[in-house]
């Protein structure tokens, strides 16, 4: 399965929602790091494909 920048941003948003729902700081930090990774992949994908968000 190939994900485009739009789908990767959706994954980042879902991870941020999980962070917002986290019951402790450790879980929140975990989900925020996942969101950051998805967003980084989205930006890199956009750059490699010549697309902009």
ChimeraX commands (.cxc) that place a marker at each C-alpha (Angstrom):
marker #1 position 0.00,0.00,0.00 radius 0.5
marker #1 position 1.38,3.37,-1.03 radius 0.5
marker #1 position 0.38,6.36,1.05 radius 0.5
marker #1 position 0.31,9.89,-0.30 radius 0.5
marker #1 position 0.88,13.09,1.64 radius 0.5
marker #1 position -2.83,13.55,2.28 radius 0.5
marker #1 position -3.21,10.10,3.82 radius 0.5
marker #1 position -0.05,10.54,5.88 radius 0.5
marker #1 position -1.42,13.81,7.27 radius 0.5
marker #1 position -4.62,11.99,8.17 radius 0.5
marker #1 position -2.57,9.43,10.11 radius 0.5
marker #1 position -0.78,12.30,11.90 radius 0.5
marker #1 position -4.11,13.86,12.84 radius 0.5
marker #1 position -5.37,10.56,14.23 radius 0.5
marker #1 position -2.20,10.18,16.30 radius 0.5
marker #1 position -2.70,13.72,17.67 radius 0.5
marker #1 position -6.25,12.75,18.64 radius 0.5
marker #1 position -4.86,9.76,20.50 radius 0.5
marker #1 position -2.42,12.09,22.26 radius 0.5
marker #1 position -5.28,14.36,23.29 radius 0.5
marker #1 position -7.12,11.36,24.72 radius 0.5
marker #1 position -4.07,9.96,26.55 radius 0.5
marker #1 position -4.45,9.56,30.29 radius 0.5
marker #1 position -0.83,10.23,31.18 radius 0.5
marker #1 position 2.11,12.24,29.88 radius 0.5
marker #1 position 4.11,9.21,28.77 radius 0.5
marker #1 position 1.31,8.03,26.48 radius 0.5
marker #1 position 0.72,11.58,25.25 radius 0.5
marker #1 position 4.42,11.96,24.37 radius 0.5
marker #1 position 4.36,8.61,22.58 radius 0.5
marker #1 position 1.40,9.58,20.38 radius 0.5
marker #1 position 2.86,13.02,19.67 radius 0.5
marker #1 position 6.10,11.39,18.49 radius 0.5
marker #1 position 4.08,9.10,16.21 radius 0.5
marker #1 position 2.22,12.14,14.82 radius 0.5
marker #1 position 5.51,13.93,14.23 radius 0.5
marker #1 position 6.82,10.91,12.31 radius 0.5
marker #1 position 3.72,10.74,10.09 radius 0.5
marker #1 position 3.99,14.46,9.36 radius 0.5
marker #1 position 7.68,14.14,8.50 radius 0.5
marker #1 position 6.85,11.32,6.08 radius 0.5
marker #1 position 4.09,13.45,4.54 radius 0.5
marker #1 position 6.48,16.34,3.95 radius 0.5
marker #1 position 9.15,14.06,2.49 radius 0.5
marker #1 position 6.59,12.35,0.26 radius 0.5
marker #1 position 5.33,15.70,-1.01 radius 0.5
marker #1 position 8.89,16.81,-1.70 radius 0.5
marker #1 position 9.76,13.62,-3.56 radius 0.5
marker #1 position 6.60,13.68,-5.68 radius 0.5
marker #1 position 6.69,17.42,-6.30 radius 0.5
marker #1 position 3.36,17.95,-4.57 radius 0.5
marker #1 position 2.46,20.56,-2.01 radius 0.5
marker #1 position -0.18,20.22,0.70 radius 0.5
marker link #1:1,2 radius 0.2
marker link #1:2,3 radius 0.2
marker link #1:3,4 radius 0.2
marker link #1:4,5 radius 0.2
marker link #1:5,6 radius 0.2
marker link #1:6,7 radius 0.2
marker link #1:7,8 radius 0.2
marker link #1:8,9 radius 0.2
marker link #1:9,10 radius 0.2
marker link #1:10,11 radius 0.2
marker link #1:11,12 radius 0.2
marker link #1:12,13 radius 0.2
marker link #1:13,14 radius 0.2
marker link #1:14,15 radius 0.2
marker link #1:15,16 radius 0.2
marker link #1:16,17 radius 0.2
marker link #1:17,18 radius 0.2
marker link #1:18,19 radius 0.2
marker link #1:19,20 radius 0.2
marker link #1:20,21 radius 0.2
marker link #1:21,22 radius 0.2
marker link #1:22,23 radius 0.2
marker link #1:23,24 radius 0.2
marker link #1:24,25 radius 0.2
marker link #1:25,26 radius 0.2
marker link #1:26,27 radius 0.2
marker link #1:27,28 radius 0.2
marker link #1:28,29 radius 0.2
marker link #1:29,30 radius 0.2
marker link #1:30,31 radius 0.2
marker link #1:31,32 radius 0.2
marker link #1:32,33 radius 0.2
marker link #1:33,34 radius 0.2
marker link #1:34,35 radius 0.2
marker link #1:35,36 radius 0.2
marker link #1:36,37 radius 0.2
marker link #1:37,38 radius 0.2
marker link #1:38,39 radius 0.2
marker link #1:39,40 radius 0.2
marker link #1:40,41 radius 0.2
marker link #1:41,42 radius 0.2
marker link #1:42,43 radius 0.2
marker link #1:43,44 radius 0.2
marker link #1:44,45 radius 0.2
marker link #1:45,46 radius 0.2
marker link #1:46,47 radius 0.2
marker link #1:47,48 radius 0.2
marker link #1:48,49 radius 0.2
marker link #1:49,50 radius 0.2
marker link #1:50,51 radius 0.2
marker link #1:51,52 radius 0.2
marker link #1:52,53 radius 0.2
view
